Amino acid sequence: MRSCVLPEFDPALIPVEQIPAVLAAFAAWQSALAARLMATPATIVETSIETEDRLLTVQECAERLRKSTKWVYRRTRTLPFAICLGPRSWVFSQKGLEKWLAKQRA
């Protein structure tokens, strides 16, 4: 998967009174990107993902980890290969999962 480079910034430099506006802008940006992803024909998304990385569902991730889906959901914020598509919508990078498993075994 091609990585997206976002401009670097220091959150400590944002004035406290502007933080709510910045958070709202980030939420709007995330929603717009998720809507765009959902509007993309599935064949195009699947083809581009399969060539570089595959996104797994919660069920597929749980099976590969040999854990329950409840266990996976509880740890989505700490698993480095988890990708949030929107509120309560998670997918998992297959390559990221494999790398993480290899690190855990080492």
C-alpha positions as CSV (number, residue, x, y, z in Angstrom):
1,M,0.0,0.0,0.0
2,R,1.4,3.4,-0.9
3,S,1.9,5.5,2.1
4,C,0.5,9.0,2.3
5,V,2.9,11.7,3.6
6,L,1.2,14.4,5.7
7,P,2.8,17.6,6.6
8,E,4.5,17.4,10.0
9,F,3.3,19.7,12.7
10,D,3.7,20.1,16.5
11,P,0.4,19.8,18.3
12,A,1.9,21.7,21.2
13,L,2.1,24.8,18.9
14,I,-1.7,24.9,18.3
15,P,-3.4,27.4,20.6
16,V,-5.8,25.7,23.0
17,E,-8.8,27.7,21.8
18,Q,-8.2,26.4,18.2
19,I,-8.0,22.7,19.1
20,P,-11.8,22.1,18.8
21,A,-11.7,23.5,15.2
22,V,-8.7,21.5,14.3
23,L,-10.3,18.3,15.6
24,A,-13.5,19.1,13.7
25,A,-11.5,19.6,10.5
26,F,-9.7,16.2,11.0
27,A,-13.0,14.5,11.6
28,A,-14.5,16.1,8.4
29,W,-11.4,15.0,6.5
30,Q,-11.6,11.4,7.8
31,S,-15.3,11.3,6.9
32,A,-14.7,12.6,3.4
33,L,-11.9,10.1,2.7
34,A,-14.0,7.2,4.1
35,A,-17.0,8.2,1.8
36,R,-14.7,8.4,-1.2
37,L,-13.3,4.9,-0.4
38,M,-16.8,3.5,0.0
39,A,-17.9,5.1,-3.3
40,T,-15.0,3.5,-5.2
41,P,-16.0,0.4,-7.1
42,A,-15.0,-2.6,-5.2
43,T,-13.1,-4.2,-8.1
44,I,-10.8,-1.2,-8.3
45,V,-10.1,-1.2,-4.6
46,E,-9.6,-5.0,-4.4
47,T,-7.3,-5.1,-7.4
48,S,-5.0,-2.3,-6.0
49,I,-5.0,-3.8,-2.5
50,E,-4.3,-7.4,-3.7
51,T,-1.2,-6.3,-5.6
52,E,0.4,-4.6,-2.6
53,D,-1.5,-5.5,0.6
54,R,-4.8,-7.1,1.5
55,L,-7.1,-5.6,4.0
56,L,-8.6,-8.2,6.4
57,T,-11.9,-8.0,8.2
58,V,-12.1,-8.3,12.0
59,Q,-13.1,-12.0,11.6
60,E,-10.2,-12.8,9.3
61,C,-7.8,-10.9,11.6
62,A,-9.1,-12.8,14.6
63,E,-8.7,-16.2,12.8
64,R,-5.1,-15.4,11.9
65,L,-4.3,-14.3,15.5
66,R,-6.2,-17.3,16.9
67,K,-8.2,-14.9,19.1
68,S,-11.8,-13.9,19.4
69,T,-13.3,-11.0,17.5
70,K,-14.0,-9.4,20.9
71,W,-10.2,-9.6,21.7
72,V,-9.4,-7.9,18.4
73,Y,-12.0,-5.1,18.9
74,R,-10.7,-4.4,22.4
75,R,-7.2,-3.9,21.0
76,T,-7.8,-2.1,17.7
77,R,-6.3,1.2,19.1
78,T,-3.1,-0.5,20.1
79,L,-2.6,-2.9,17.1
80,P,-0.2,-1.2,14.7
81,F,-1.8,-2.9,11.6
82,A,-5.3,-1.8,12.4
83,I,-6.9,0.8,10.1
84,C,-9.9,2.9,11.2
85,L,-12.2,3.6,8.2
86,G,-14.8,5.4,10.3
87,P,-16.8,5.1,13.5
88,R,-16.8,1.4,14.4
89,S,-15.4,0.4,11.1
90,W,-12.0,-1.4,11.2
91,V,-9.8,-3.3,8.7
92,F,-6.4,-4.8,9.2
93,S,-3.3,-4.8,7.0
94,Q,-2.3,-8.4,6.2
95,K,1.3,-7.5,5.6
96,G,1.3,-5.4,8.9
97,L,-0.3,-8.4,10.7
98,E,2.4,-10.8,9.4
99,K,5.2,-8.4,10.4
100,W,3.7,-7.9,13.8
101,L,3.3,-11.7,14.3
102,A,7.0,-12.2,13.3
103,K,8.1,-9.6,15.8
104,Q,6.0,-11.3,18.6
105,R,7.6,-14.7,17.8
106,A,11.2,-13.3,17.8
